[in-house]
Amino acid sequence: MTENILKQKPGRAQPGPTHPFEGGPGGPVRGPARANPADKAQIKRHPVSLKRVVALFAPHKGTIAVVVLLISASSLISLAQPFLVRGVIDTALPHKDLPMLGRLAGAMIAVAASTALIGVVQTWMTTSMGQKIMHTLRTRLFTHLQKQSLGFFTKTRSGEVQSRLNNDISGMQSVITSTATGVAANVTIAVGTAIAMVVLSPQLALLSLIVIPPAVWFSRRVALLRRDITSTMQAELATMNTYVEEGLSISGVRLAKTLGTTGRDATRYTESSERLISLELRSQLAGRWRMATMGIIFSAIPALIYFAGGLPGNTMSIGTIVAFTALQATIFRPIMGLLNLGVQWVTAMALFSRIFEYLDMVPEITAPAHPVALDPALVRGEVCFENVHFAYDGGPDVLRGISLSLPAGTTTAVVGPTGSGKSTLGALVPRLHDVTRGRVTIDGVDVRDIAPDVLARIVGVVSQETYLIHASIRDNLLLAAPEADDATLWKALASAQIADHVAALPEGLDTLVGARGHRFSGGEQQRLAIARTILRNPRVLVLDEATSALDNTTEAAVQVALDRLAVGRTTLTIAHRLSTVDDAQQLAVLSDGLLVEVGVPKELREAGGAYAALIAAGEELELVS
């Protein structure tokens, strides 16, 4: 998206190339481009008020005022250069006036030095301001996204979230430091240059300015050609990024090696890269003949000026002609920048729209305005589901009228067919989802009335999908208890049945776990996660099929760790093995979102009801909701 933003160097007029199509310090000048239809659609979908954008700059009003003054001063000072050159050529050199030549040469150096110094100060101020604004937006957006429910991240591609956090906010740097300040620079340079040209020679000014309309027309035609190619290139780059993500992530590499698709993946990437070569060539050559023609026309203007200066009866001095051609080469760039202002505005507002669209999302799960004061150390851990109903995104109820009590310090196992709502029920306790109707309470307090950080200290979760950050074992454990010392960490590892394994590693606690913990086996990852939960010391524990993906031997070791973890805590186990169920004090059977049986496992087995039917049907309860 940010490719549409003109990289115009603000602050001073550059002597630049012979004609404006050769590039220069600010790069080649692009003709007026079309606004991206996607940008327009984004703004239409989520309009952004100018007042809201201006509010971001409000704390920096003083900086903006100084920057505008610096830009204007630098642009005006640089316009003195052609007049100084005229004085050198017309007066100082012909008359051998060394004092004047010294003054003019000194003035030329002073102009260059002052504009360079102003440019440095201006760049520092605008970059500092831009970074502060981006920091504010970045941290606000990151914090706000953390408040979103699991449903948001389920429905949204991770790449989209990262794009808005990184690409869109980074694109604001160009808006703030180039586009905004470029307007002042372009206006000052264009107006000042035009006035200077008229002062030097009204007739030559008229002749020189004739080139502007055809230059604009040719540049626009080229921009339209390049815009279509650029859109195709962006789509191809997105495809390549997808291939990289799919083929070079740990999970992707594992899949490719096990399916034998590494050759196919390499071929896909190679073909995409080859398509980019063709697109890049087309982009660079698009309109090259038109640009070359315009370059010839533009270069012809100085030639005509020189010719006019040599005609009989002409009174213009050589210095005037040289100064005039320098001004003529300067004026095109700021005019093109101003003509692109509309596109830059649409692009900038689209960036703001994408960022504000996420900032304006109302979290499905919000912190209570007046949380109930609850000391995690004093919580008994009695959990109650009171006529609980739950539905995803307004769909049919996944849970229907569930009423279930989990006495403090006991273990309750929940079983049932796939899709019966077991995992959903467990997710309501740590408030990963909110009930549609009814309530879930801990010690009689609705979980919606407990502050999120307090609830996280009360309820611990160990799930089938263990997540370890790409850091050391120590860093992963300290996520749960930042102040814990090494002795406490080793004690937790011992309780999780993995201390001996960690101690045998060359780097011990400082061993990197690798991306998503893939340096360790599934059972080892689970035990590290259990150790982390032990450090959290929650009063309520939710075990969501924590051993369902493990082999029997590994599961036995992990189960020992889980049994130790559950001692003295209220535990809700989403079960899949009979051994886990038999050890529970209470068993709840779900079917199609309904609670169909509750009781002691042994008694329910003998009663011949729903639980007995599951066993008779050969269900091993390897079920995921």
Long-range contacts (C-beta under 8 A, 24 or more apart in sequence): 1-36, 1-38, 1-39, 1-167, 1-168, 1-171, 1-347, 1-350, 1-351, 2-167, 2-170, 2-171, 2-174, 2-347, 2-351, 3-230, 3-234, 4-33, 4-35, 4-36, 4-39, 4-343, 4-344, 4-347, 5-171, 5-174, 5-175, 5-178, 5-179, 5-344, 5-347, 5-348, 6-30, 6-178, 6-179, 6-182, 6-337, 6-340, 6-344, 7-174, 7-178, 8-178, 8-179, 8-182, 8-185, 8-186, 8-333, 8-337, 9-178, 9-182, 9-185, 10-71, 10-122, 10-126, 10-177, 10-178, 10-181, 10-182, 10-184, 10-185, 11-70, 11-71, 11-74, 11-75, 11-115, 11-118, 11-119, 11-122, 11-123, 11-181, 11-185, 12-74, 12-75, 12-77, 12-78, 12-115, 12-118, 12-119, 12-185, 13-75, 13-78, 13-79, 13-189, 13-192, 13-193, 13-330, 13-334, 14-330, 14-333, 15-81, 15-326, 15-329, 15-330, 16-329, 16-330, 16-333, 17-329, 18-299, 18-302, 18-329, 19-295, 19-298, 19-299, 19-329, 19-332, 20-215, 20-298, 20-329, 20-332, 20-333, 20-336, 21-291, 21-294, 21-295, 21-298, 22-295, 24-333, 26-333, 29-219, 29-332, 29-333, 29-336, 30-219, 30-222, 30-223, 30-226, 30-336, 30-340, 31-216, 31-218, 31-219, 31-220, 31-221, 31-222, 31-223, 31-336, 32-216, 32-219, 32-220, 32-223, 32-336, 32-339, 32-340, 32-343, 33-223, 33-224, 33-226, 33-227, 33-340, 33-343, 34-223, 34-224, 34-227, 34-343, 35-342, 35-343, 35-346, 35-347, 36-231, 36-346, 36-347, 36-350, 38-350, 39-346, 39-347, 39-349, 39-350, 40-346, 40-350, 42-350, 42-353, 42-354, 42-357, 43-346, 43-349, 43-350, 43-353, 45-353, 45-357, 46-353, 46-354, 46-356, 46-357, 46-360, 47-353, 48-349, 48-352, 48-353, 48-356, 52-352, 52-356, 53-349, 53-352, 56-133, 56-136, 56-137, 57-129, 57-133, 60-129, 60-132, 60-133, 63-125, 63-128, 63-129, 64-129, 66-125, 67-122, 67-125, 67-126, 67-129, 67-181, 67-184, 68-181, 68-184, 70-118, 70-121, 70-122, 70-125, 71-122, 71-181, 71-184, 71-185, 71-188, 72-184, 72-188, 73-118, 74-114, 74-115, 74-118, 74-119, 74-122, 74-185, 75-185, 75-188, 75-189, 75-192, 76-188, 76-192, 77-111, 77-114, 77-115, 77-118, 78-111, 78-115, 78-189, 79-189, 79-192, 79-193, 79-196, 79-327, 80-107, 80-111, 81-108, 81-111, 81-112, 81-326, 82-196, 82-200, 82-322, 82-323, 82-324, 82-326, 82-327, 83-196, 83-323, 84-108, 84-111, 85-319, 85-322, 85-323, 85-326, 86-200, 86-317, 86-319, 86-320, 86-322, 86-323, 87-319, 88-319, 89-317, 89-318, 89-319, 89-322, 90-317, 90-318, 90-319, 90-320, 91-319, 122-181, 123-177, 126-176, 126-177, 126-181, 127-173, 127-177, 129-176, 129-177, 130-172, 130-173, 130-176, 130-177, 131-173, 133-172, 133-176, 134-169, 134-170, 134-172, 134-173, 134-176, 137-169, 137-172, 137-355, 138-165, 138-169, 140-359, 141-165, 141-169, 141-355, 141-358, 141-359, 144-358, 144-359, 144-361, 144-363, 145-358, 147-363, 147-365, 147-366, 147-367, 148-361, 148-363, 148-364, 149-363, 149-364, 149-365, 149-432, 149-433, 150-427, 150-432, 150-433, 151-364, 151-392, 151-393, 151-433, 152-361, 152-364, 159-241, 159-245, 164-354, 164-355, 164-358, 168-351, 168-354, 168-355, 169-355, 171-351, 172-351, 172-352, 172-355, 175-344, 175-347, 175-348, 175-351, 179-344, 179-348, 182-337, 183-337, 183-338, 183-341, 185-334, 185-337, 186-334, 186-335, 186-337, 186-338, 187-334, 187-338, 189-330, 189-331, 189-333, 189-334, 190-331, 190-334, 190-335, 190-338, 193-327, 193-330, 193-331, 193-334, 194-331, 196-327, 197-324, 197-327, 197-328, 197-331, 200-320, 200-323, 200-324, 200-327, 201-316, 201-320, 201-324, 203-308, 204-305, 204-308, 204-316, 204-321, 204-324, 207-301, 207-304, 207-305, 207-308, 208-301, 208-305, 208-324, 208-328, 208-331, 209-331, 210-301, 211-297, 211-298, 211-301, 211-332, 212-331, 212-332, 212-335, 214-294, 214-297, 215-294, 215-297, 215-298, 215-332, 216-335, 216-336, 216-339, 218-287, 218-290, 218-291, 218-293, 218-294, 219-291, 219-294, 219-336, 221-287, 221-290, 222-286, 222-287, 222-290, 222-291, 225-286, 225-287, 226-283, 226-286, 226-287, 229-279, 229-282, 229-283, 229-286, 230-283, 232-279, 233-276, 233-279, 233-280, 233-283, 236-272, 236-275, 236-276, 236-279, 237-276, 239-272, 240-269, 240-272, 240-273, 240-276, 243-268, 243-269, 243-272, 244-269, 249-515, 250-514, 250-515, 250-516, 250-518, 251-516, 298-332, 301-328, 302-328, 302-329, 364-434, 365-431, 365-433, 365-434, 367-451, 367-452, 368-448, 368-449, 368-450, 368-451, 371-449, 371-450, 371-451, 371-454, 372-445, 372-449, 372-450, 374-442, 374-443, 374-445, 374-450, 374-454, 374-458, 376-454, 376-457, 376-458, 376-538, 376-539, 379-442, 379-443, 379-458, 379-539, 379-540, 380-408, 380-409, 380-443, 380-539, 381-408, 381-409, 381-442, 381-443, 381-458, 381-539, 381-540, 381-569, 381-570, 382-406, 382-407, 382-408, 382-442, 382-443, 382-444, 382-570, 383-429, 383-440, 383-441, 383-442, 383-540, 383-570, 383-572, 384-440, 384-441, 384-444, 385-425, 385-428, 385-438, 385-440, 386-438, 386-439, 386-440, 386-441, 387-437, 387-438, 388-425, 388-428, 388-435, 388-437, 388-438, 388-439, 388-440, 389-435, 389-436, 389-437, 389-438, 390-421, 390-424, 390-428, 390-433, 390-435, 390-436, 391-436, 397-436, 397-593, 398-424, 398-593, 398-625, 399-424, 399-425, 399-593, 400-592, 400-593, 400-594, 401-438, 401-594, 401-595, 402-438, 402-590, 402-593, 402-594, 402-595, 403-595, 404-588, 404-595, 404-598, 406-570, 406-572, 406-586, 407-570, 407-585, 407-586, 408-443, 408-570, 409-568, 409-569, 409-570, 410-570, 410-571, 410-585, 410-586, 411-566, 411-571, 411-573, 411-583, 411-584, 411-585, 411-586, 412-571, 412-572, 412-573, 412-584, 412-585, 412-586, 412-587, 412-588, 413-573, 413-575, 413-580, 413-581, 413-584, 413-586, 413-587, 413-588, 413-601, 414-572, 414-573, 414-574, 414-575, 414-587, 414-588, 414-589, 414-590, 415-575, 415-576, 415-581, 415-587, 415-588, 415-589, 415-590, 415-611, 415-614, 415-621, 415-623, 416-589, 416-590, 416-591, 416-614, 416-623, 417-591, 417-614, 417-619, 417-623, 418-623, 418-624, 418-625, 419-592, 419-625, 420-590, 420-591, 420-592, 420-593, 420-623, 420-625, 421-590, 421-592, 421-593, 421-625, 422-574, 422-590, 422-623, 422-625, 423-544, 423-545, 423-574, 423-624, 423-625, 424-625, 425-572, 425-574, 425-590, 425-625, 426-461, 426-542, 426-544, 426-572, 426-574, 427-542, 427-544, 429-459, 429-540, 429-542, 429-572, 430-455, 430-456, 430-459, 430-461, 430-542, 431-455, 442-540, 457-536, 457-538, 458-538, 458-539, 458-540, 459-538, 459-539, 459-540, 459-541, 459-542, 460-533, 460-536, 460-538, 460-540, 460-541, 460-542, 461-533, 461-541, 461-542, 461-544, 462-526, 462-529, 462-530, 462-533, 462-541, 462-542, 462-543, 462-544, 462-546, 462-562, 462-565, 463-544, 463-545, 463-546, 464-544, 464-545, 464-546, 464-547, 464-548, 464-549, 464-624, 466-517, 466-522, 466-525, 466-526, 466-528, 466-529, 467-516, 467-517, 467-529, 468-513, 468-516, 468-517, 468-520, 468-525, 468-528, 468-529, 469-513, 470-512, 470-513, 470-514, 470-515, 470-516, 471-512, 471-513, 472-507, 472-509, 472-510, 472-511, 472-512, 472-513, 473-502, 473-508, 473-509, 473-510, 473-511, 473-513, 473-528, 474-509, 474-510, 476-513, 476-528, 476-532, 477-509, 477-528, 477-531, 477-532, 477-535, 479-532, 480-532, 480-533, 480-535, 480-536, 481-535, 481-536, 484-535, 488-535, 489-531, 489-535, 492-531, 492-532, 492-534, 492-535, 493-528, 493-531, 495-530, 495-531, 495-534, 495-561, 495-564, 495-565, 496-527, 496-528, 496-530, 496-531, 496-534, 496-561, 496-564, 496-565, 497-527, 497-557, 497-558, 497-560, 497-561, 497-564, 498-524, 498-527, 498-528, 498-531, 498-561, 521-554, 522-549, 522-550, 522-554, 523-550, 523-551, 523-554, 523-555, 523-557, 523-558, 526-550, 526-558, 526-561, 527-557, 527-558, 527-561, 530-558, 530-561, 530-562, 530-565, 533-565, 534-565, 538-569, 539-569, 539-570, 540-569, 540-570, 540-571, 540-572, 541-565, 541-566, 541-569, 541-570, 541-571, 541-572, 542-571, 542-572, 542-574, 543-571, 543-572, 543-573, 543-574, 544-574, 545-574, 545-575, 545-576, 545-623, 545-624, 547-576, 547-577, 547-580, 548-576, 548-622, 548-624, 574-625, 575-621, 576-620, 576-621, 576-622, 576-623, 577-620, 577-621, 578-615, 578-620, 578-621, 581-621, 587-611, 589-614
